[in-house]
Amino acid sequence: MKNFDYHQLNDIIHSRIRLAIISVLVAVDEAEFNFLKEKVKTTDGNLSVHLRKLDEAEYIDVKKEFIGRKPVSTYRLTKKGRKAFEVYVENLEKLIKGK
C-alpha cells in the first residue's frame, strides 16, 4: 500500500451511526427522526447524540415543528455535508485502491 494517510478519513462521518445517517440522507430529500431511527436501527438517545454532532458540524439542517400537538423533527443534508460525504467516499476509494 502506498502512502495513504488514515487521518484523511473524516472523523465526524467515520462513526458507524453517523455514516448510516448520512447515507440515508444522501438518498432522500429529507427524513423525519423516526424514519432515520428505523433505517439506522438505533435508540432515540443514541440517534439524537449523533444527529447533534452532525448538526454542530453543519452537515445537516434540522427543522423542528409541531404537527397537531406532536413535535416532529426533520433532517436534510447540507451542501457542506454532501461535499464532506463525497470527499469521505473518495478517500475510502483511495484507501481501497492503495493510493
N, C-alpha and C positions, 0 to 999 in steps of 0.2 A: 504494500500500500504506500502511496506517495505521501505527501505532507499535508493531509487534511487536518485542519485544526478543529478539534471537537468543540472548542469554545465558540465556533461559528453557529452551532445549534442554539436557537433562541430558547433560553431557559423558561420564558413565560409560556411558550407554546409546548415545550418538550414534556410537560406533565401529561400523563395518560388522559386524565379527565379534561384538561383544557384543550388538548389536541382533539379529543372527541367532540367537544362543544364547537370548536371552530370548524371541524369537518362537517358537522351538521349545518352550521350557519352558512357555509360556502354553498351548500346545495339548495338553500331556501332563501327567500327574501327576508323573512323574519320568523321568529319562533317564540311561542309562549313558554313560560317556565316549566309547566307540566309536560309539554311536548319534549323539551330538552331532557328533563329528568327521565322520561320513558326511554328516549333514544340512548342516553349516556348510561343508563342503568346505575344510578347513584341515589343517595339520600337528599332530602331537601337541604339540610345543613351543608353537606359536602358540595353540592352544586352551587349553593349561594356563595361559599367561600371562593370557589374557582371563578364564578361569574364576576365577583367583585374584583378579583385580581386582573381579569381581562378588561374590565371597565376602567380600572385605575391606569392600565397601560394604554387606554384609549383604543383598544382593539374592537370593542363592541359599544354600541349605543343601547341605552336602556330607556324604555318608555313605561312608566307606571301610571295606571289609570284604574278607575272603578267602573265595572260593568254591573249595573244594578248596585248592589251593596258589596259585591265581591271584588277584591283587589286583583288586578291582572298585570303581570309584568311581561313585556315583550322585548326581545333582544334581536339586534341585527348587527352584522359585521360592518365595521367602518372601512373606509378606503385604506387607512393605516393598518388595520387588522388584516385585510385582504392581501396587502403588499407583504406584510410580515409573514403570512402563511405561504405565499408564493416563494419568498426567499428561503423559508424553512424547508420547503419541498425541494427546491434547487440544491440546498446544502445536503439534504439527505441523499439526493441522487449523486452528488459528488462523493459522498462517503461510500455509497454502494459501489460506485464505479472506480473508487480508489484514486480520485483526482486530488 
